[in-house]
Amino acid sequence: MSAPFEERSGVVPCGTPWGRWYQTLEEVFIEVRVPPGTRAKDVRCSLRSRHIALAVRGQELLQGKLFDSTVTDEGTWTLEDRQLIRIVLMKTNRDAGNCWTSLLENEYAADPWVQDQMQRKLTLERFQRENPGFDFSGAEISGNYSKGGPDFSSLEK
């Protein structure tokens, strides 16, 4: 079995003061750097459908209304090597047209170039899903790919 599309094609990260975030068609990933030696008991993380709150040792690192809704029961966080918190959120709307332009409603927006690259990647990921026999991980795309690119579903097979 081959690796998932996002592993083969890489990620398009959006840097932030605390770490970075990136997305696939289905998920949003948040990586937060924390002081080395951080323990799980030092972490307070609340994941709701449209809201996130993260504090370490009583210091708020990330808090606010998410750009779009997520599946509350499927959000997870892990502490890796006692210095990185990785949060995974499952998008409610999982089509290529749902490219988050920022992590929170009014914060941590991707700059225009990063946003463009995110949209290209989600469009290629959509093509991969629609055409499982082909590998789009190294493909280049140009033209109109905003909102998930052209819809070929009505074409005769």
N, CA, C and O atoms as a GROMACS GRO file, in nm:
protein
  628
    1MET      N    1   0.085  -0.119   0.000
    1MET     CA    2   0.000   0.000   0.000
    1MET      C    3   0.089   0.124   0.000
    1MET      O    4   0.190   0.129   0.070
    2SER      N    5   0.051   0.223  -0.076
    2SER     CA    6   0.132   0.344  -0.086
    2SER      C    7   0.100   0.440   0.028
    2SER      O    8  -0.002   0.427   0.096
    3ALA      N    9   0.189   0.536   0.048
    3ALA     CA   10   0.172   0.636   0.154
    3ALA      C   11   0.056   0.729   0.118
    3ALA      O   12   0.027   0.748   0.000
    4PRO      N   13  -0.009   0.787   0.219
    4PRO     CA   14  -0.116   0.884   0.192
    4PRO      C   15  -0.065   1.001   0.109
    4PRO      O   16   0.055   1.033   0.112
    5PHE      N   17  -0.155   1.065   0.037
    5PHE     CA   18  -0.119   1.175  -0.054
    5PHE      C   19  -0.038   1.283   0.016
    5PHE      O   20   0.064   1.327  -0.037
    6GLU      N   21  -0.082   1.326   0.135
    6GLU     CA   22  -0.013   1.436   0.202
    6GLU      C   23   0.130   1.399   0.243
    6GLU      O   24   0.215   1.487   0.251
    7GLU      N   25   0.157   1.271   0.269
    7GLU     CA   26   0.294   1.231   0.302
    7GLU      C   27   0.383   1.234   0.178
    7GLU      O   28   0.500   1.271   0.188
    8ARG      N   29   0.330   1.195   0.064
    8ARG     CA   30   0.409   1.195  -0.060
    8ARG      C   31   0.432   1.336  -0.113
    8ARG      O   32   0.540   1.366  -0.165
    9SER      N   33   0.332   1.422  -0.100
    9SER     CA   34   0.340   1.555  -0.160
    9SER      C   35   0.393   1.661  -0.064
    9SER      O   36   0.422   1.773  -0.107
   10GLY      N   37   0.406   1.628   0.062
   10GLY     CA   38   0.452   1.727   0.160
   10GLY      C   39   0.336   1.812   0.210
   10GLY      O   40   0.222   1.795   0.168
   11VAL      N   41   0.368   1.901   0.300
   11VAL     CA   42   0.265   1.989   0.356
   11VAL      C   43   0.296   2.133   0.318
   11VAL      O   44   0.409   2.166   0.282
   12VAL      N   45   0.195   2.217   0.327
   12VAL     CA   46   0.212   2.361   0.305
   12VAL      C   47   0.182   2.426   0.439
   12VAL      O   48   0.066   2.453   0.470
   13PRO      N   49   0.287   2.453   0.518
   13PRO     CA   50   0.265   2.507   0.652
   13PRO      C   51   0.246   2.658   0.653
   13PRO      O   52   0.296   2.730   0.567
   14CYS      N   53   0.173   2.703   0.752
   14CYS     CA   54   0.157   2.846   0.778
   14CYS      C   55   0.222   2.872   0.913
   14CYS      O   56   0.172   2.826   1.016
   15GLY      N   57   0.332   2.944   0.914
   15GLY     CA   58   0.405   2.972   1.037
   15GLY      C   59   0.331   3.070   1.127
   15GLY      O   60   0.261   3.159   1.080
   16THR      N   61   0.348   3.051   1.257
   16THR     CA   62   0.287   3.137   1.358
   16THR      C   63   0.391   3.164   1.467
   16THR      O   64   0.496   3.101   1.468
   17PRO      N   65   0.363   3.257   1.557
   17PRO     CA   66   0.458   3.282   1.666
   17PRO      C   67   0.481   3.160   1.756
   17PRO      O   68   0.589   3.146   1.814
   18TRP      N   69   0.384   3.072   1.768
   18TRP     CA   70   0.393   2.956   1.857
   18TRP      C   71   0.429   2.827   1.785
   18TRP      O   72   0.455   2.727   1.851
   19GLY      N   73   0.430   2.826   1.652
   19GLY     CA   74   0.457   2.702   1.577
   19GLY      C   75   0.409   2.714   1.434
   19GLY      O   76   0.451   2.803   1.361
   20ARG      N   77   0.320   2.622   1.392
   20ARG     CA   78   0.265   2.625   1.257
   20ARG      C   79   0.136   2.545   1.251
   20ARG      O   80   0.105   2.465   1.340
   21TRP      N   81   0.060   2.569   1.143
   21TRP     CA   82  -0.058   2.489   1.115
   21TRP      C   83  -0.062   2.460   0.966
   21TRP      O   84  -0.007   2.535   0.886
   22TYR      N   85  -0.127   2.349   0.930
   22TYR     CA   86  -0.145   2.313   0.789
   22TYR      C   87  -0.269   2.227   0.778
   22TYR      O   88  -0.327   2.186   0.879
   23GLN      N   89  -0.311   2.199   0.655
   23GLN     CA   90  -0.437   2.129   0.636
   23GLN      C   91  -0.432   2.030   0.520
   23GLN      O   92  -0.348   2.041   0.430
   24THR      N   93  -0.524   1.934   0.524
   24THR     CA   94  -0.552   1.844   0.414
   24THR      C   95  -0.701   1.861   0.382
   24THR      O   96  -0.767   1.947   0.441
   25LEU      N   97  -0.753   1.780   0.292
   25LEU     CA   98  -0.896   1.788   0.263
   25LEU      C   99  -0.979   1.762   0.389
   25LEU      O  100  -1.083   1.824   0.408
   26GLU      N  101  -0.933   1.670   0.474
   26GLU     CA  102  -1.013   1.627   0.586
   26GLU      C  103  -0.973   1.684   0.721
   26GLU      O  104  -1.056   1.693   0.812
   27GLU      N  105  -0.846   1.724   0.736
   27GLU     CA  106  -0.797   1.759   0.869
   27GLU      C  107  -0.719   1.890   0.871
   27GLU      O  108  -0.667   1.936   0.770
   28VAL      N  109  -0.712   1.947   0.991
   28VAL     CA  110  -0.627   2.063   1.019
   28VAL      C  111  -0.529   2.018   1.127
   28VAL      O  112  -0.570   1.964   1.230
   29PHE      N  113  -0.401   2.042   1.103
   29PHE     CA  114  -0.296   2.004   1.197
   29PHE      C  115  -0.236   2.130   1.257
   29PHE      O  116  -0.208   2.226   1.186
   30ILE      N  117  -0.217   2.129   1.388
   30ILE     CA  118  -0.159   2.242   1.460
   30ILE      C  119  -0.040   2.189   1.538
   30ILE      O  120  -0.053   2.093   1.614
   31GLU      N  121   0.076   2.251   1.521
   31GLU     CA  122   0.196   2.211   1.595
   31GLU      C  123   0.241   2.331   1.678
   31GLU      O  124   0.272   2.437   1.625
   32VAL      N  125   0.244   2.312   1.809
   32VAL     CA  126   0.278   2.419   1.902
   32VAL      C  127   0.406   2.380   1.977
   32VAL      O  128   0.411   2.278   2.045
   33ARG      N  129   0.508   2.464   1.965
   33ARG     CA  130   0.631   2.443   2.040
   33ARG      C  131   0.608   2.483   2.186
   33ARG      O  132   0.551   2.588   2.214
   34VAL      N  133   0.652   2.397   2.276
   34VAL     CA  134   0.638   2.424   2.419
   34VAL      C  135   0.775   2.407   2.484
   34VAL      O  136   0.864   2.346   2.425
   35PRO      N  137   0.794   2.461   2.605
   35PRO     CA  138   0.924   2.450   2.671
   35PRO      C  139   0.966   2.303   2.686
   35PRO      O  140   0.884   2.219   2.722
   36PRO      N  141   1.093   2.272   2.658
   36PRO     CA  142   1.140   2.134   2.677
   36PRO      C  143   1.112   2.086   2.819
   36PRO      O  144   1.126   2.162   2.915
   37GLY      N  145   1.073   1.961   2.830
   37GLY     CA  146   1.041   1.905   2.962
   37GLY      C  147   0.895   1.918   3.000
   37GLY      O  148   0.856   1.877   3.109
   38THR      N  149   0.814   1.977   2.912
   38THR     CA  150   0.670   1.991   2.941
   38THR      C  151   0.610   1.852   2.960
   38THR      O  152   0.642   1.758   2.887
   39ARG      N  153   0.524   1.839   3.060
   39ARG     CA  154   0.458   1.712   3.088
   39ARG      C  155   0.310   1.726   3.051
   39ARG      O  156   0.256   1.836   3.047
   40ALA      N  157   0.245   1.614   3.023
   40ALA     CA  158   0.104   1.615   2.985
   40ALA      C  159   0.018   1.682   3.091
   40ALA      O  160  -0.080   1.748   3.058
   41LYS      N  161   0.053   1.665   3.218
   41LYS     CA  162  -0.027   1.727   3.325
   41LYS      C  163  -0.015   1.879   3.325
   41LYS      O  164  -0.096   1.947   3.388
   42ASP      N  165   0.086   1.934   3.255
   42ASP     CA  166   0.102   2.080   3.243
   42ASP      C  167   0.011   2.139   3.135
   42ASP      O  168  -0.005   2.261   3.127
   43VAL      N  169  -0.050   2.052   3.052
   43VAL     CA  170  -0.125   2.096   2.934
   43VAL      C  171  -0.274   2.096   2.962
   43VAL      O  172  -0.328   2.000   3.016
   44ARG      N  173  -0.339   2.204   2.924
   44ARG     CA  174  -0.485   2.215   2.928
   44ARG      C  175  -0.529   2.246   2.786
   44ARG      O  176  -0.497   2.352   2.732
   45CYS      N  177  -0.603   2.154   2.726
   45CYS     CA  178  -0.645   2.172   2.587
   45CYS      C  179  -0.795   2.145   2.576
   45CYS      O  180  -0.842   2.038   2.615
   46SER      N  181  -0.868   2.242   2.524
   46SER     CA  182  -1.011   2.228   2.502
   46SER      C  183  -1.038   2.239   2.352
   46SER      O  184  -1.005   2.340   2.289
   47LEU      N  185  -1.099   2.134   2.296
   47LEU     CA  186  -1.131   2.131   2.153
   47LEU      C  187  -1.281   2.117   2.138
   47LEU      O  188  -1.339   2.015   2.175
   48ARG      N  189  -1.344   2.220   2.084
   48ARG     CA  190  -1.487   2.216   2.056
   48ARG      C  191  -1.507   2.237   1.907
   48ARG      O  192  -1.411   2.263   1.834
   49SER      N  193  -1.629   2.227   1.862
   49SER     CA  194  -1.658   2.235   1.718
   49SER      C  195  -1.602   2.361   1.653
   49SER      O  196  -1.543   2.353   1.545
   50ARG      N  197  -1.620   2.476   1.715
   50ARG     CA  198  -1.574   2.602   1.656
   50ARG      C  199  -1.478   2.678   1.748
   50ARG      O  200  -1.454   2.797   1.725
   51HIS      N  201  -1.424   2.613   1.850
   51HIS     CA  202  -1.340   2.685   1.945
   51HIS      C  203  -1.224   2.598   1.992
   51HIS      O  204  -1.238   2.476   2.005
   52ILE      N  205  -1.110   2.662   2.015
   52ILE     CA  206  -0.993   2.593   2.067
   52ILE      C  207  -0.932   2.677   2.178
   52ILE      O  208  -0.930   2.800   2.170
   53ALA      N  209  -0.880   2.610   2.280
   53ALA     CA  210  -0.807   2.677   2.387
   53ALA      C  211  -0.694   2.586   2.430
   53ALA      O  212  -0.715   2.468   2.459
   54LEU      N  213  -0.572   2.640   2.434
   54LEU     CA  214  -0.455   2.565   2.474
   54LEU      C  215  -0.372   2.649   2.570
   54LEU      O  216  -0.335   2.762   2.540
   55ALA      N  217  -0.343   2.591   2.688
   55ALA     CA  218  -0.258   2.657   2.787
   55ALA      C  219  -0.157   2.555   2.838
   55ALA      O  220  -0.188   2.437   2.854
   56VAL      N  221  -0.036   2.603   2.863
   56VAL     CA  222   0.069   2.519   2.920
   56VAL      C  223   0.121   2.588   3.045
   56VAL      O  224   0.163   2.704   3.041
   57ARG      N  225   0.118   2.515   3.156
   57ARG     CA  226   0.161   2.567   3.286
   57ARG      C  227   0.090   2.699   3.319
   57ARG      O  228   0.150   2.792   3.373
   58GLY      N  229  -0.038   2.705   3.285
   58GLY     CA  230  -0.119   2.822   3.314
   58GLY      C  231  -0.106   2.937   3.216
   58GLY      O  232  -0.178   3.036   3.227
   59GLN      N  233  -0.016   2.926   3.120
   59GLN     CA  234   0.003   3.032   3.021
   59GLN      C  235  -0.074   2.998   2.892
   59GLN      O  236  -0.052   2.894   2.831
   60GLU      N  237  -0.166   3.088   2.855
   60GLU     CA  238  -0.245   3.066   2.734
   60GLU      C  239  -0.157   3.083   2.610
   60GLU      O  240  -0.091   3.185   2.593
   61LEU      N  241  -0.156   2.981   2.524
   61LEU     CA  242  -0.078   2.986   2.400
   61LEU      C  243  -0.165   3.008   2.278
   61LEU      O  244  -0.124   3.074   2.182
   62LEU      N  245  -0.286   2.954   2.280
   62LEU     CA  246  -0.374   2.959   2.164
   62LEU      C  247  -0.518   2.954   2.214
   62LEU      O  248  -0.555   2.866   2.291
   63GLN      N  249  -0.598   3.050   2.168
   63GLN     CA  250  -0.737   3.052   2.211
   63GLN      C  251  -0.819   3.132   2.113
   63GLN      O  252  -0.779   3.241   2.073
   64GLY      N  253  -0.935   3.079   2.073
   64GLY     CA  254  -1.024   3.155   1.988
   64GLY      C  255  -1.120   3.070   1.908
   64GLY      O  256  -1.125   2.948   1.921
   65LYS      N  257  -1.195   3.139   1.823
   65LYS     CA  258  -1.294   3.074   1.738
   65LYS      C  259  -1.226   3.024   1.611
   65LYS      O  260  -1.160   3.102   1.541
   66LEU      N  261  -1.241   2.896   1.581
   66LEU     CA  262  -1.181   2.837   1.462
   66LEU      C  263  -1.241   2.895   1.335
   66LEU      O  264  -1.355   2.943   1.336
   67PHE      N  265  -1.166   2.891   1.226
   67PHE     CA  266  -1.211   2.945   1.098
   67PHE      C  267  -1.339   2.878   1.051
   67PHE      O  268  -1.426   2.944   0.995
   68ASP      N  269  -1.351   2.747   1.072
   68ASP     CA  270  -1.470   2.673   1.030
   68ASP      C  271  -1.496   2.563   1.133
   68ASP      O  272  -1.418   2.546   1.226
   69SER      N  273  -1.605   2.491   1.117
   69SER     CA  274  -1.642   2.391   1.217
   69SER      C  275  -1.562   2.261   1.200
   69SER      O  276  -1.516   2.228   1.091
   70THR      N  277  -1.549   2.190   1.312
   70THR     CA  278  -1.478   2.062   1.315
   70THR      C  279  -1.566   1.961   1.387
   70THR      O  280  -1.664   1.997   1.453
   71VAL      N  281  -1.531   1.834   1.374
   71VAL     CA  282  -1.603   1.726   1.442
   71VAL      C  283  -1.544   1.714   1.583
   71VAL      O  284  -1.431   1.668   1.600
   72THR      N  285  -1.619   1.756   1.681
   72THR     CA  286  -1.570   1.765   1.819
   72THR      C  287  -1.512   1.634   1.870
   72THR      O  288  -1.403   1.633   1.928
   73ASP      N  289  -1.583   1.523   1.850
   73ASP     CA  290  -1.540   1.394   1.905
   73ASP      C  291  -1.411   1.342   1.842
   73ASP      O  292  -1.348   1.252   1.898
   74GLU      N  293  -1.369   1.397   1.728
   74GLU     CA  294  -1.252   1.344   1.659
   74GLU      C  295  -1.128   1.431   1.675
   74GLU      O  296  -1.023   1.398   1.619
   75GLY      N  297  -1.136   1.539   1.749
   75GLY     CA  298  -1.020   1.623   1.774
   75GLY      C  299  -0.930   1.558   1.879
   75GLY      O  300  -0.978   1.510   1.981
   76THR      N  301  -0.800   1.558   1.854
   76THR     CA  302  -0.705   1.499   1.949
   76THR      C  303  -0.583   1.590   1.966
   76THR      O  304  -0.553   1.673   1.881
   77TRP      N  305  -0.515   1.571   2.077
   77TRP     CA  306  -0.387   1.638   2.097
   77TRP      C  307  -0.290   1.538   2.159
   77TRP      O  308  -0.328   1.450   2.236
   78THR      N  309  -0.163   1.554   2.122
   78THR     CA  310  -0.058   1.470   2.178
   78THR      C  311   0.061   1.558   2.213
   78THR      O  312   0.082   1.664   2.153
   79LEU      N  313   0.138   1.513   2.310
   79LEU     CA  314   0.262   1.580   2.349
   79LEU      C  315   0.375   1.490   2.300
   79LEU      O  316   0.385   1.375   2.340
   80GLU      N  317   0.460   1.544   2.213
   80GLU     CA  318   0.567   1.466   2.154
   80GLU      C  319   0.702   1.514   2.204
   80GLU      O  320   0.731   1.634   2.203
   81ASP      N  321   0.784   1.421   2.249
   81ASP     CA  322   0.920   1.449   2.297
   81ASP      C  323   0.922   1.557   2.406
   81ASP      O  324   1.024   1.623   2.426
   82ARG      N  325   0.811   1.574   2.473
   82ARG     CA  326   0.799   1.673   2.582
   82ARG      C  327   0.834   1.815   2.538
   82ARG      O  328   0.875   1.898   2.620
   83GLN      N  329   0.818   1.844   2.405
   83GLN     CA  330   0.847   1.979   2.358
   83GLN      C  331   0.760   2.024   2.240
   83GLN      O  332   0.776   2.135   2.190
   84LEU      N  333   0.667   1.938   2.195
   84LEU     CA  334   0.579   1.974   2.083
   84LEU      C  335   0.440   1.919   2.109
   84LEU      O  336   0.423   1.800   2.135
   85ILE      N  337   0.340   2.006   2.100
   85ILE     CA  338   0.201   1.962   2.109
   85ILE      C  339   0.147   1.959   1.967
   85ILE      O  340   0.153   2.059   1.894
   86ARG      N  341   0.094   1.844   1.928
   86ARG     CA  342   0.034   1.829   1.795
   86ARG      C  343  -0.116   1.809   1.815
   86ARG      O  344  -0.160   1.717   1.884
   87ILE      N  345  -0.194   1.898   1.752
   87ILE     CA  346  -0.340   1.892   1.760
   87ILE      C  347  -0.392   1.857   1.620
   87ILE      O  348  -0.348   1.914   1.520
   88VAL      N  349  -0.485   1.762   1.614
   88VAL     CA  350  -0.545   1.722   1.488
   88VAL      C  351  -0.695   1.744   1.498
   88VAL      O  352  -0.761   1.690   1.587
   89LEU      N  353  -0.748   1.825   1.407
   89LEU     CA  354  -0.891   1.854   1.402
   89LEU      C  355  -0.948   1.798   1.272
   89LEU      O  356  -0.888   1.812   1.166
   90MET      N  357  -1.064   1.733   1.281
   90MET     CA  358  -1.131   1.679   1.163
   90MET      C  359  -1.231   1.784   1.112
   90MET      O  360  -1.322   1.825   1.185
   91LYS      N  361  -1.213   1.827   0.988
   91LYS     CA  362  -1.303   1.926   0.929
   91LYS      C  363  -1.444   1.868   0.915
   91LYS      O  364  -1.459   1.749   0.885
   92THR      N  365  -1.545   1.950   0.936
   92THR     CA  366  -1.682   1.907   0.910
   92THR      C  367  -1.707   1.908   0.760
   92THR      O  368  -1.764   1.813   0.706
   93ASN      N  369  -1.664   2.014   0.692
   93ASN     CA  370  -1.678   2.026   0.547
   93ASN      C  371  -1.547   1.980   0.484
   93ASN      O  372  -1.444   2.046   0.498
   94ARG      N  373  -1.550   1.865   0.415
   94ARG     CA  374  -1.426   1.802   0.366
   94ARG      C  375  -1.413   1.803   0.215
   94ARG      O  376  -1.372   1.703   0.156
   95ASP      N  377  -1.447   1.914   0.152
   95ASP     CA  378  -1.424   1.920   0.007
   95ASP      C  379  -1.311   2.018  -0.023
   95ASP      O  380  -1.275   2.099   0.062
   96ALA      N  381  -1.257   2.008  -0.143
   96ALA     CA  382  -1.140   2.088  -0.178
   96ALA      C  383  -1.169   2.238  -0.178
   96ALA      O  384  -1.078   2.319  -0.165
   97GLY      N  385  -1.295   2.275  -0.191
   97GLY     CA  386  -1.331   2.416  -0.187
   97GLY      C  387  -1.324   2.475  -0.047
   97GLY      O  388  -1.330   2.597  -0.030
   98ASN      N  389  -1.310   2.388   0.054
   98ASN     CA  390  -1.305   2.436   0.192
   98ASN      C  391  -1.160   2.446   0.238
   98ASN      O  392  -1.116   2.372   0.326
   99CYS      N  393  -1.088   2.538   0.178
   99CYS     CA  394  -0.949   2.564   0.217
   99CYS      C  395  -0.952   2.676   0.320
   99CYS      O  396  -0.988   2.789   0.288
  100TRP      N  397  -0.914   2.644   0.443
  100TRP     CA  398  -0.914   2.746   0.549
  100TRP      C  399  -0.812   2.853   0.514
  100TRP      O  400  -0.698   2.822   0.482
  101THR      N  401  -0.853   2.979   0.521
  101THR     CA  402  -0.760   3.089   0.494
  101THR      C  403  -0.686   3.132   0.619
  101THR      O  404  -0.585   3.202   0.611
  102SER      N  405  -0.736   3.091   0.735
  102SER     CA  406  -0.669   3.119   0.862
  102SER      C  407  -0.708   3.010   0.960
  102SER      O  408  -0.807   2.939   0.939
  103LEU      N  409  -0.633   2.998   1.066
  103LEU     CA  410  -0.664   2.896   1.167
  103LEU      C  411  -0.782   2.941   1.253
  103LEU      O  412  -0.879   2.867   1.271
  104LEU      N  413  -0.773   3.062   1.304
  104LEU     CA  414  -0.882   3.119   1.382
  104LEU      C  415  -0.954   3.221   1.295
  104LEU      O  416  -0.903   3.263   1.192
  105GLU      N  417  -1.074   3.260   1.337
  105GLU     CA  418  -1.156   3.349   1.257
  105GLU      C  419  -1.083   3.477   1.217
  105GLU      O  420  -1.097   3.522   1.103
  106ASN      N  421  -1.006   3.537   1.306
  106ASN     CA  422  -0.937   3.662   1.273
  106ASN      C  423  -0.789   3.659   1.307
  106ASN      O  424  -0.727   3.764   1.324
  107GLU      N  425  -0.731   3.540   1.316
  107GLU     CA  426  -0.590   3.529   1.352
  107GLU      C  427  -0.522   3.414   1.277
  107GLU      O  428  -0.587   3.318   1.235
  108TYR      N  429  -0.393   3.428   1.263
  108TYR     CA  430  -0.307   3.326   1.203
  108TYR      C  431  -0.346   3.295   1.059
  108TYR      O  432  -0.354   3.179   1.018
  109ALA      N  433  -0.370   3.402   0.983
  109ALA     CA  434  -0.404   3.387   0.841
  109ALA      C  435  -0.279   3.350   0.762
  109ALA      O  436  -0.168   3.394   0.791
  110ALA      N  437  -0.302   3.269   0.661
  110ALA     CA  438  -0.194   3.235   0.568
  110ALA      C  439  -0.172   3.355   0.477
  110ALA      O  440  -0.267   3.420   0.434
  111ASP      N  441  -0.044   3.386   0.447
  111ASP     CA  442  -0.020   3.495   0.353
  111ASP      C  443  -0.069   3.451   0.215
  111ASP      O  444  -0.090   3.332   0.193
  112PRO      N  445  -0.086   3.544   0.121
  112PRO     CA  446  -0.145   3.509  -0.008
  112PRO      C  447  -0.071   3.396  -0.082
  112PRO      O  448  -0.136   3.311  -0.143
  113TRP      N  449   0.061   3.394  -0.078
  113TRP     CA  450   0.135   3.288  -0.147
  113TRP      C  451   0.109   3.153  -0.082
  113TRP      O  452   0.085   3.054  -0.152
  114VAL      N  453   0.114   3.147   0.052
  114VAL     CA  454   0.089   3.021   0.123
  114VAL      C  455  -0.055   2.976   0.099
  114VAL      O  456  -0.079   2.857   0.077
  115GLN      N  457  -0.150   3.068   0.102
  115GLN     CA  458  -0.290   3.034   0.076
  115GLN      C  459  -0.305   2.974  -0.063
  115GLN      O  460  -0.377   2.876  -0.081
  116ASP      N  461  -0.238   3.033  -0.161
  116ASP     CA  462  -0.242   2.980  -0.298
  116ASP      C  463  -0.186   2.838  -0.303
  116ASP      O  464  -0.244   2.751  -0.367
  117GLN      N  465  -0.074   2.814  -0.234
  117GLN     CA  466  -0.013   2.681  -0.232
  117GLN      C  467  -0.103   2.580  -0.160
  117GLN      O  468  -0.112   2.465  -0.202
  118MET      N  469  -0.168   2.623  -0.052
  118MET     CA  470  -0.262   2.535   0.019
  118MET      C  471  -0.376   2.494  -0.073
  118MET      O  472  -0.414   2.376  -0.078
  119GLN      N  473  -0.432   2.591  -0.147
  119GLN     CA  474  -0.544   2.561  -0.236
  119GLN      C  475  -0.501   2.467  -0.348
  119GLN      O  476  -0.575   2.376  -0.383
  120ARG      N  477  -0.382   2.488  -0.403
  120ARG     CA  478  -0.330   2.397  -0.507
  120ARG      C  479  -0.320   2.256  -0.453
  120ARG      O  480  -0.361   2.160  -0.519
  121LYS      N  481  -0.265   2.242  -0.332
  121LYS     CA  482  -0.245   2.110  -0.273
  121LYS      C  483  -0.379   2.041  -0.249
  121LYS      O  484  -0.393   1.922  -0.278
  122LEU      N  485  -0.478   2.113  -0.197
  122LEU     CA  486  -0.608   2.052  -0.172
  122LEU      C  487  -0.674   2.010  -0.303
  122LEU      O  488  -0.742   1.907  -0.308
  123THR      N  489  -0.655   2.090  -0.408
  123THR     CA  490  -0.712   2.053  -0.538
  123THR      C  491  -0.646   1.925  -0.590
  123THR      O  492  -0.716   1.837  -0.640
  124LEU      N  493  -0.514   1.915  -0.580
  124LEU     CA  494  -0.446   1.792  -0.623
  124LEU      C  495  -0.487   1.673  -0.537
  124LEU      O  496  -0.500   1.562  -0.588
  125GLU      N  497  -0.507   1.696  -0.410
  125GLU     CA  498  -0.553   1.589  -0.321
  125GLU      C  499  -0.692   1.542  -0.364
  125GLU      O  500  -0.722   1.422  -0.359
  126ARG      N  501  -0.776   1.636  -0.404
  126ARG     CA  502  -0.909   1.600  -0.454
  126ARG      C  503  -0.898   1.518  -0.581
  126ARG      O  504  -0.967   1.417  -0.596
  127PHE      N  505  -0.811   1.558  -0.674
  127PHE     CA  506  -0.790   1.481  -0.797
  127PHE      C  507  -0.742   1.340  -0.764
  127PHE      O  508  -0.787   1.244  -0.826
  128GLN      N  509  -0.652   1.327  -0.665
  128GLN     CA  510  -0.601   1.196  -0.624
  128GLN      C  511  -0.714   1.108  -0.574
  128GLN      O  512  -0.722   0.990  -0.608
  129ARG      N  513  -0.802   1.166  -0.493
  129ARG     CA  514  -0.914   1.090  -0.438
  129ARG      C  515  -1.010   1.045  -0.549
  129ARG      O  516  -1.063   0.934  -0.545
  130GLU      N  517  -1.032   1.133  -0.647
  130GLU     CA  518  -1.125   1.100  -0.755
  130GLU      C  519  -1.064   1.002  -0.855
  130GLU      O  520  -1.138   0.935  -0.927
  131ASN      N  521  -0.931   0.994  -0.861
  131ASN     CA  522  -0.861   0.908  -0.957
  131ASN      C  523  -0.756   0.825  -0.883
  131ASN      O  524  -0.637   0.852  -0.896
  132PRO      N  525  -0.799   0.724  -0.807
  132PRO     CA  526  -0.707   0.652  -0.719
  132PRO      C  527  -0.593   0.580  -0.790
  132PRO      O  528  -0.493   0.548  -0.725
  133GLY      N  529  -0.602   0.553  -0.917
  133GLY     CA  530  -0.495   0.483  -0.988
  133GLY      C  531  -0.380   0.573  -1.030
  133GLY      O  532  -0.277   0.524  -1.075
  134PHE      N  533  -0.396   0.704  -1.016
  134PHE     CA  534  -0.295   0.799  -1.059
  134PHE      C  535  -0.227   0.863  -0.938
  134PHE      O  536  -0.287   0.876  -0.832
  135ASP      N  537  -0.102   0.904  -0.956
  135ASP     CA  538  -0.028   0.969  -0.849
  135ASP      C  539  -0.011   1.117  -0.883
  135ASP      O  540   0.064   1.152  -0.975
  136PHE      N  541  -0.080   1.203  -0.810
  136PHE     CA  542  -0.075   1.347  -0.834
  136PHE      C  543   0.020   1.418  -0.738
  136PHE      O  544   0.028   1.541  -0.740
  137SER      N  545   0.093   1.343  -0.654
  137SER     CA  546   0.173   1.405  -0.549
  137SER      C  547   0.282   1.498  -0.602
  137SER      O  548   0.318   1.594  -0.533
  138GLY      N  549   0.334   1.474  -0.721
  138GLY     CA  550   0.437   1.561  -0.776
  138GLY      C  551   0.386   1.648  -0.888
  138GLY      O  552   0.464   1.716  -0.956
  139ALA      N  553   0.256   1.649  -0.910
  139ALA     CA  554   0.198   1.723  -1.021
  139ALA      C  555   0.199   1.874  -0.997
  139ALA      O  556   0.195   1.919  -0.882
  140GLU      N  557   0.206   1.949  -1.104
  140GLU     CA  558   0.192   2.094  -1.099
  140GLU      C  559   0.053   2.128  -1.152
  140GLU      O  560   0.000   2.059  -1.239
  141ILE      N  561  -0.004   2.232  -1.099
  141ILE     CA  562  -0.138   2.272  -1.142
  141ILE      C  563  -0.137   2.422  -1.171
  141ILE      O  564  -0.074   2.500  -1.100
  142SER      N  565  -0.206   2.459  -1.276
  142SER     CA  566  -0.219   2.601  -1.308
  142SER      C  567  -0.361   2.625  -1.355
  142SER      O  568  -0.434   2.530  -1.383
  143GLY      N  569  -0.398   2.748  -1.364
  143GLY     CA  570  -0.533   2.780  -1.407
  143GLY      C  571  -0.625   2.802  -1.290
  143GLY      O  572  -0.580   2.847  -1.184
  144ASN      N  573  -0.752   2.770  -1.306
  144ASN     CA  574  -0.852   2.794  -1.203
  144ASN      C  575  -0.863   2.674  -1.110
  144ASN      O  576  -0.932   2.577  -1.141
  145TYR      N  577  -0.795   2.681  -0.998
  145TYR     CA  578  -0.804   2.574  -0.899
  145TYR      C  579  -0.864   2.625  -0.768
  145TYR      O  580  -0.873   2.550  -0.672
  146SER      N  581  -0.904   2.751  -0.764
  146SER     CA  582  -0.967   2.802  -0.642
  146SER      C  583  -1.099   2.729  -0.620
  146SER      O  584  -1.162   2.682  -0.715
  147LYS      N  585  -1.138   2.720  -0.497
  147LYS     CA  586  -1.261   2.650  -0.457
  147LYS      C  587  -1.261   2.505  -0.504
  147LYS      O  588  -1.366   2.449  -0.534
  148GLY      N  589  -1.144   2.444  -0.508
  148GLY     CA  590  -1.134   2.301  -0.540
  148GLY      C  591  -1.112   2.269  -0.685
  148GLY      O  592  -1.106   2.152  -0.722
  149GLY      N  593  -1.099   2.369  -0.769
  149GLY     CA  594  -1.071   2.345  -0.910
  149GLY      C  595  -1.195   2.304  -0.988
  149GLY      O  596  -1.305   2.303  -0.934
  150PRO      N  597  -1.176   2.270  -1.116
  150PRO     CA  598  -1.290   2.236  -1.201
  150PRO      C  599  -1.355   2.106  -1.156
  150PRO      O  600  -1.290   2.018  -1.101
  151ASP      N  601  -1.486   2.097  -1.180
  151ASP     CA  602  -1.562   1.978  -1.146
  151ASP      C  603  -1.581   1.893  -1.272
  151ASP      O  604  -1.648   1.934  -1.367
  152PHE      N  605  -1.520   1.775  -1.272
  152PHE     CA  606  -1.527   1.684  -1.386
  152PHE      C  607  -1.630   1.573  -1.366
  152PHE      O  608  -1.641   1.484  -1.449
  153SER      N  609  -1.705   1.578  -1.255
  153SER     CA  610  -1.795   1.468  -1.223
  153SER      C  611  -1.908   1.451  -1.324
  153SER      O  612  -1.965   1.342  -1.334
  154SER      N  613  -1.942   1.554  -1.400
  154SER     CA  614  -2.054   1.543  -1.494
  154SER      C  615  -2.009   1.486  -1.629
  154SER      O  616  -2.093   1.458  -1.715
  155LEU      N  617  -1.880   1.470  -1.650
  155LEU     CA  618  -1.830   1.414  -1.776
  155LEU      C  619  -1.862   1.266  -1.786
  155LEU      O  620  -1.862   1.195  -1.686
  156GLU      N  621  -1.891   1.221  -1.910
  156GLU     CA  622  -1.917   1.079  -1.930
  156GLU      C  623  -1.791   1.000  -1.909
  156GLU      O  624  -1.681   1.045  -1.941
  157LYS      N  625  -1.807   0.881  -1.854
  157LYS     CA  626  -1.691   0.795  -1.830
  157LYS      C  627  -1.677   0.696  -1.942
  157LYS      O  628  -1.586   0.615  -1.941
   0.00000   0.00000   0.00000
